[in-house]
Amino acid sequence: MTALKIIFWVCLALVAYTYVGYGLVLWLLLRMKRLFVKKEQPQELPADDELPTVTLMICAYNERDIIEEKMQNIRQLRYPRERLCIMWVTDGSSDDSNDLLQNYPEVTLVFSPERRGKAAAMQHGLRENKSEIVVFTDANTMLNADAIVEIVRQMMRPNVSCVSGEKRVAARQEGHAAAEGEGLYWKYESTLKRWDSELYSAMGAAGELFAIRMEHYREAPSNALLDDFMLSMLILKDGHRIAYTSDAYASEFGSADMQEESKRKRRIAAGGLQSIWWLRSLMNPFRHPKVCFQFISHRVLRWSITPLALMALIPLNVALVMMKAGTVYTVILILQLLFYVAAFAGYVLVAKGKKSKVLYVPYYFLFMNMNVFLGVRYLMTHSTNGTWEKARRG
């Protein structure tokens, strides 16, 4: 029974630490850091003609429906036009995207007739790039007017060679479950990224909006499922920091429904497992003492061990109750069962097109973790191919 108790408490501790405890630890560490180290002040930008050259790169596959809106958004960006290159990289697009893009004289078009995946498209575009900084963004995300200015400002901080902007998720209508769930998740994730960045470095960047300094660029594997994450983490692995800023943000609509959201979560989970293996040296505290703690706490546990621990809690708890291990285990089992009942109720409401915020949180939490297991199967069938299946947006 003692061994069973130890396993149970280890699993419970892993779940609590991964989803709540790490955020509390970060908050406490930052409170202590601020007592001894002054917070970095925003950098002053040089004159327009001294600003670094920037390429805004959009890798796209059959995005003809969004091109006009995206180009209108790009034309609103506040950055000197003579210092900014707009590059679209179309990866095997079979629609008339290339013809539409010819109507915009400011666009540099890079086209690959064969669809090879986003990582390969990024590599293709980067081979054509001549700018000091490359900002990546998706075709269906809209940037705030000062996004590039704020990214360049972050690049002026000491040892920063990658900048992650903030992702903001909107719902087309109130009660849109997939969008609101994704938005809730990203609000929490954005807080962790901001704290990670202040402590030392953000743990990766998302493809909606991030930038790299070409001087420190390292090519990610062409079959990377999370190309943006790998590209940013390879820069971190070489000793350079990833800064995070909410002053540069990309807005997009959430997934059309929970089925479409599941596509995204499976791919992210699969890419996470793939990335953990490729970046396993970052878990060595002797080689990467500053990164090891943050990487394991924020990424590795969430994509690997913790979902297993979560699924093990119920059978372990039932076994301990049946063995009459103590009242505390009975109480915890009741709380677990109430949590799962609430999650199921949340699922039923979503299926009926209704939503309760109280019941939706446990449902979305379990939804995310279940997709980690589905991601294992996805990885087995997509590990040699970096092409991506777009999730429909709401």
Disulfide bonds with the S-S distance in Angstrom:
none
